[in-house]
Amino acid sequence: MNRKKNILKIAIDSPAAAGAGTLARAISKHYNLFYLDTGKIYRLIALYKIKFPKKFNLKFIKEKIKIMNFKDFNNKKLLSDEVGVEASIIAKNKNIRKLIHSFQINFAYNPPKKYNGSCLDGRDITYKIVPDADFKFFITANLKTRAMRRFKELKTLKKSITFGDVLKSIKNRDKSDYNRKISPLKKTKDSMLINTTKLSKRACFLKIKKIIDRKIKT
C-alpha cells in the first residue's frame, strides 16, 4: 500500500463516552483532516449482523466494507445498547478485525486529496492502526461522568432507559475493551493523557490544539 507523505496523522484512543469523538471531529474540522470514527465501523457491522443474521459471514462483511457509506454512521440505531453489545463481541473476532484494520489503515495513510491528513479515534489506534502518528492522545473521564454523558445522549433520542442501565452498560463495555485478548484498549507510553471529567468541550479542544500547534509551528 502506498502511503502519502507529509500529511498530519492524529491517533486517539479512549473508553466509551469519554468525549473522544466530539474532540476528534473538532480537531479534524480545524486542521482539515479526514475523520474516521472507527467505533462506528464495528457498530455498523453489528447492525448488519442483527438485520441479516443468515447472510452474516466474512464474505458478506467484506462486501459491505467495500461499499461502506459514511452517511450510515449517522444512523441513530448505532447508539442502541443491542448494537453496542454486538459490536463488542464482533471486536473480539480476529478475522473481522483484520478486514476492518485494512480499511482503517488505508484511510489513515491515504485520506482523500482535499484533506491535510487524517484523524482516527477508537480503541487500538495509537499502537495498532497508526503507530507512527504525529500526535497520540488517550482521552478519558471517570465512569459516572461517561455514563451520564451517554445517558443524556440516549435520552435526546427519546429512549426509555435509566442511568443505572447505562452505568452498567459502560462498565461492562470497559471490562470487555480493556481485557480482550485481541487489540485491547490501553494507553501507550507516547500517548498524551487528556482527562475530560471536569473540562468543557471547548476547554478540551483548546488544550489539544495548544499541544498540536506547539509542535507544528516549531
N, C-alpha and C positions, 0 to 999 in steps of 0.2 A: 504493500500500500504506500502510495506517495504521500508525503506529509508536507504541508505548506510550511514555509519558513517565515520568520519574522511576524508571527501572529501572537497575540496575547492569549494565554491559556490560564483559566482560573478553575480550580477544583475545590468543591465544597462537600464535606460530609457532615451528617447530623442525624440525631434521633428524630422520631416523628414529632411534628408540630413545634419544632424549635424556632421556626421562622426563617429557615434557610431558603425556602422557595421565594418568599417575599423579597429577601435580600438579594438573591441571585437575579431575580427579574429587574430589580432597581439598578444593580451593578451593570447588568447586560445592556440595559437601556442607556445608561450614562456613557459607557465606553463603546457602544455599538458592537456588542458581542452576540454571537448566536447562542441562545439559551436553550439548554436541554434538561428538562426535569426528568431524570432517569427513573424516579419512583413511579411516575405516571405511565411509563412503558410497561412496568410489571403490573400495574393496576389495570391497564387496558387489556393486556393479555389475560389477566384474571377474569375480566368481564367477558372476554371471548369464551373462556372455559365454562363460565356459568351459562352463557347463551347457547353455546354449541358443544355440549359435553360429548356427543357422539363423534364429532369431527375433530376434536381436540387431540392433536399429536404434533410431533416435531415438524412434519411437512406442512401442516396447517399453519403453525406458528411462523415458520419461515416465510410463507406466502403473505401472511398478514404484516410481517415486519417490512417486507419489500414495498408494500403499498400503504404503509402507515401514514395517516394524515394527522398532522399536529393539531388540527382543529378538534380532533376527537379527544384531545387532552382536556378540553373544557366540559366534557360530559359530566354532569353533576352526579351521575351514578357511580363514578370512580371514587367518590368520597365515602361511600357506604361501608359499614363495618364488614359486611359479607365480602365485598371486593377486597378490602384491606387484609382480611384473614387469608383469603385465597392467594393474594399477591405474596404474602409472607411465606406461604407453602411453596409457591412457584419459585421464589427466590432461592430456595434450597436445592433446586434441581440443577445439577451440573450442566446438563446438555442445553437446557433452556437459557441458562446464564451465558453459556458460550455464544449462542446466537445473538443475544442482546448485547453482550460485550462488544462484539464485532461492529454492531450498529452504532453503539456509543462512541467507540474509538474513531470510527470513520468521521463522525460529526465533530469530535473534539479536535482532530488534526486536519480536517478538510471542511471547515464551515463554508457556507455559501459565500461567493465572492464579495457580496456587498458588506460583509461584516469584517471587523478588525481582528476577530479571534473568536474564542468560544468560552462559555461558562457552563459547567455541568455541576449539578448537585445530586447527591444520592447517599449511598452507604459505603461504597468502596472506591470512590472516585480518586482520592488522593494517592492511593497506593496500587490500585489495580488498573484503572482506566487511563488516568493522566498522571503517571508518577513523576514526570518532568515538568509539571505545571509551573508557571511563573509565580503563581500565588496559590497557597493551600490554606484553607480555613476549616476549622471544626466548630460548627455552630451548635450551641446547646442552651438549655434553660432547665429549671427544676421541674420535676414531674407534674406537680399540681398546676404550675403555670402553663405547661404544654397541654395538659388535659383541658384546662379552662379555655384555651385558645381554640382547640378543636371542637369543644362543646359549643362555643359561640358560633363557630363556623357552621356546624351542623344545624343549629337552631335557626340560622338565617335561611336554611333550606327547608324549614318547617318540618324537621324530623322530630318525631316523638321519642326522645332519648334523654336519659338522666345523666347528670355529671358523674355519678358513680359508675355508670356503664362505660362512659368514655375513659375515665381514670383507669378502670380495669383493662380496657382495650389497649390503651397506650402502654400500660405496664407490661402486658403480655407481648406487645409488639417489640418493646425494648429487649425483653428476655430473648425473643427469637432473633432479633437483629444482632445483638452482642454475642450470642452463644452459638450461632450456626457455624458449622464446620467450613462451609464454602463462603469466602468473601465476607467475613463478619464485620460489623461496624466497629471501628476503632479509630483513635486519634493517633496519627503518625507524629513522630518527633519533630518533623519540619512543618507541621500544620500550626497555624496561629489559632489559639482558642478564643472564641468570642461567646461570652455568656449573655444572652438576651433577656434574662429574667427581669431585670429592673430597667431595661433600656427601651425607649420608644423605637419605632421602625426607622424614623429619621436619624436618631442618635446612632443606631446600629450601622446604617448606611454610611454616615459621615465618618465613623470610626474605621470602617473598612476602606473607604475612599482615601482617607489620610494615609493609610498603610500602602495602598497601591500607588498613589501619586508620589509619595516619597521616593519610591524605587524607580518609577518611570521617569521622573524628572532629574534623576542624578546621573 
